[in-house]
C-alpha cells in the first residue's frame, strides 16, 4: 500500500469518527461542544489545518485534500444535525404549548380602544341618527381649500407661519401646500363634489403650531355642515342641543349663543354650555346663570358665509346652511374627566388602560354611548 493510500484510509477513518460523534449529539448544547472540539480555534481538525503551513510542498499537496475534505464534511454534518435538532425542539415546543381553542376567553381583554377613537364612534352614531353622513378629505391640503375658499384673505392671521405648517411644494391652484388647520376644507370639497342639499360631519386630524396642556400640534376635530333651503340659526341651535344632550347623556344641557367672528360664517356664534361646580370640578348641565354655576365655551359655529357657498359652486340665494366645529379631544376630556390633552399622544399603556374602552363595547344610541369597559 502506498503512502497516498495510507493517507486516504486515515482520512476516511477520521471523517467516519467525526460524523459518528456529530450524529450522536443529543441536543444543541452537545452539538456545539462537538463543533468547538472539531472546528474551534483549538479543535482537532483546526489543528490539522495548521500543520499544512509547515509541510513541504509535495507533502502539502498530498495531505491537504484529505484535511480539507474532513473539515468540509464535518461542517456539513454539524449543519445537518443542527437543523434536525432545532426541528425536533420546535415540534416539542409546539406540542407542549398547544392552545386549546375550546377554552373560554380571558376575563380581562388586553386590547383597548383609545378615547379619541371611542368619541369618534360616538359622534358618528349620534349624527347618523340625525341624518348626517361622514365625509373625509386629505390631511395635506391646498391652501385654496384650507383658506381662500373659506373666505380667509391673504392677510388673515391664520395664514401666518407660526400657526400653519407649510410645505415648500406649490399647490395646483398656484398657492402652497400645508397640513390642514381644520377639517373645513372637507366641507368645500364635498359641496363641490355633491352639491346640495347636504348634511355631513367631517371628523379627522388637524395640525397647528401650538403645544401646552390644552393644545397639541396635532389634534382631532369634527365639523358639521348643513346646506339646504331656508336654513336659519334655530336649526343650528336645535342640532347642537340634540347632539350635546345625546353625547353627554344629560337632558339638562343648556346652551348660550354669543356673537363672534369667523371668516367662513356670517353671522358667527360661540356656543357656551352651562356647568355646575361639583367638588371643585366642572360638570356640564343646568343654567350657567344660577348660583354655583357658570358658562363654558365649547365650540364655534354660524351660518355659512355667502362667499363660501359661492366658492363651492352653489347659488347662495337658493341655498343656505350652518356649520360648527369642535375639538374631539376636548369633548373626550370633558366627558371622561381628563385634565391634560398631551397625555392623549404620549403612548402610555397605563393611561390607556385607565381611560381606554373595550373593543367589544360598541356605542349605539339604543344602548347608550357612555358605558365604560
Residue pairs with C-beta under 8 A, 6 or more apart in sequence:
1 9
3 62
4 62
7 62
7 63
7 66
8 66
10 66
11 66
11 67
11 69
11 70
14 70
15 69
15 70
15 73
15 74
18 38
18 45
18 70
18 73
18 74
18 77
19 73
19 74
19 77
21 34
21 38
22 31
22 34
22 74
22 77
22 78
22 81
23 77
23 81
25 31
25 34
25 81
25 85
27 85
27 89
28 82
28 85
28 86
28 89
31 78
31 81
31 82
31 85
34 78
35 78
36 43
37 43
37 44
38 44
38 45
38 46
38 74
38 78
39 45
39 46
39 71
39 74
39 75
39 78
40 46
45 67
45 70
45 71
45 74
48 67
48 70
49 67
49 71
52 60
52 63
52 64
52 67
55 63
109 358
109 359
109 360
109 373
111 359
112 352
112 353
112 356
112 357
112 358
112 359
112 373
113 356
113 357
113 358
113 359
113 361
114 344
114 352
114 356
115 332
115 336
115 338
115 344
115 355
115 356
115 357
116 220
116 328
116 329
116 332
116 344
118 332
118 357
118 363
119 328
119 331
119 332
119 335
120 203
120 220
120 222
120 328
121 362
121 363
122 247
122 363
122 369
123 201
123 203
123 222
123 247
123 328
123 331
124 134
124 201
124 203
125 363
125 364
125 365
125 369
126 243
126 246
126 247
126 365
126 369
127 134
127 201
127 224
127 243
128 134
129 246
129 365
130 199
130 239
130 242
130 243
131 199
132 199
132 200
132 201
132 224
133 199
133 200
133 201
134 200
134 201
134 202
134 203
135 186
135 187
135 189
135 190
135 200
135 201
135 202
136 186
136 202
136 204
137 145
137 180
137 183
137 185
137 186
137 189
137 190
137 202
137 204
138 180
139 179
139 180
139 204
139 205
139 206
139 207
140 167
140 177
140 178
140 179
140 180
141 177
141 178
141 179
141 180
141 185
142 171
142 172
142 173
142 175
142 177
142 185
143 159
143 171
143 175
143 176
143 177
143 178
144 171
144 173
144 175
145 185
145 188
145 189
146 178
146 180
146 181
146 182
146 184
146 185
147 156
147 158
147 159
148 175
148 311
149 185
149 188
149 308
149 311
149 312
150 184
150 185
150 188
150 263
150 264
150 308
150 311
151 263
151 264
151 305
151 307
151 308
151 311
152 158
152 159
152 263
152 264
153 263
156 263
157 163
158 164
158 181
161 209
162 209
163 181
163 208
163 209
163 210
164 178
164 179
164 181
164 208
164 209
165 178
165 179
165 207
165 208
165 209
165 217
166 176
166 177
166 178
167 176
167 177
167 178
167 179
169 176
169 177
170 176
170 177
171 177
179 206
179 207
180 206
180 207
181 206
181 207
181 208
182 206
182 221
182 223
182 325
183 202
183 203
183 204
183 206
183 221
183 222
183 223
183 325
184 202
184 223
184 264
184 323
184 325
186 200
186 202
186 204
186 223
187 200
187 202
187 223
187 225
187 308
187 312
187 323
188 308
188 311
188 312
190 198
190 200
190 202
190 225
191 198
191 225
191 227
191 309
191 312
191 313
191 314
192 312
192 313
195 313
195 314
196 227
196 228
196 314
196 319
196 321
197 227
197 228
197 229
197 319
198 225
198 226
198 227
198 228
198 321
199 225
199 226
199 227
199 228
200 224
200 225
201 222
201 223
201 224
201 225
202 222
202 223
202 224
202 225
203 220
203 221
203 222
203 223
203 328
204 220
204 221
204 222
205 218
205 219
205 220
205 221
206 218
206 219
206 220
206 221
207 217
207 218
208 215
208 217
208 219
209 217
210 216
210 217
211 217
211 342
212 342
213 339
213 340
213 341
213 342
214 330
214 341
215 341
216 329
216 341
216 342
216 344
216 345
218 345
219 327
219 328
219 329
219 341
220 327
220 328
220 329
221 325
221 326
221 327
221 328
222 325
222 326
222 328
223 323
223 324
223 325
224 239
224 323
224 324
224 325
225 304
225 321
225 322
225 323
226 235
226 236
226 239
226 321
226 322
226 323
227 304
227 309
227 314
227 319
227 320
227 321
228 319
228 320
228 321
229 318
229 319
229 320
230 320
231 303
231 320
231 321
231 322
232 303
232 320
233 257
233 267
233 269
233 303
233 322
235 322
236 269
236 301
236 302
236 303
236 322
236 324
237 255
237 257
239 322
239 324
240 255
240 271
240 299
240 301
240 324
241 253
241 255
244 253
244 255
244 273
244 284
244 298
245 251
245 253
246 365
246 369
247 331
247 335
247 369
248 284
248 285
248 334
248 335
249 368
249 369
249 370
250 284
250 285
252 285
252 286
253 273
253 274
253 284
253 285
254 273
254 274
254 285
254 286
254 287
254 288
255 271
255 272
255 273
255 274
256 271
256 272
256 273
256 274
256 288
256 295
257 269
257 270
257 271
257 272
258 269
258 270
258 271
258 272
259 267
259 268
259 269
259 270
260 268
260 269
260 270
260 300
260 302
261 268
262 268
262 300
262 302
263 305
264 304
264 305
264 308
264 323
265 301
265 302
265 303
265 304
265 305
265 322
265 323
266 302
266 303
266 305
266 306
267 302
267 303
268 300
268 301
268 302
268 303
269 300
269 301
269 302
270 297
270 299
270 300
270 301
271 297
271 298
271 299
271 300
271 301
271 324
272 288
272 295
272 296
272 297
272 298
273 284
273 288
273 295
273 296
273 298
274 284
274 285
274 286
274 287
274 288
274 289
274 293
274 294
274 295
274 296
275 282
275 283
275 284
275 285
275 286
275 288
275 293
275 294
275 295
275 296
276 282
276 283
276 285
276 286
276 290
276 292
276 293
277 283
277 292
277 293
277 294
281 337
282 294
282 296
282 334
284 296
284 334
286 293
287 293
288 294
288 295
288 296
298 326
298 330
298 334
299 324
299 325
299 326
300 324
300 325
300 326
301 322
301 323
301 324
301 325
302 322
302 323
302 324
303 320
303 321
303 322
304 320
304 321
304 322
304 323
306 316
309 315
309 316
309 319
309 320
309 321
310 316
329 341
329 344
330 341
332 338
332 344
333 339
333 341
335 370
336 355
338 344
338 355
343 351
356 373
357 372
357 373
358 373
361 371
361 372
361 373
363 369
363 371
